[in-house]
Amino acid sequence: MSDQEILVIQSKVKAYIKAKSGMSTSGAVAARLSDIIRGLCDQAIAAAESGRRKTVMDRDLPSGE
């Protein structure tokens, strides 16, 4: 898997933003969201590894608070 691969469904993101705000969405949004998701996944992987687990769990994701 490439670090440039899009990890989100662009049509779903665009539909959500349109429904929530009436705004259009730039094509670059999906790539930026994918970068953010990769970063969150990397943090979760590190947390699972520090817990000596081979399974990433929801608790490994940053809370965002």
Helices and strands as residue ranges (DSSP letters): H 10-21, H 28-50, G 58-60
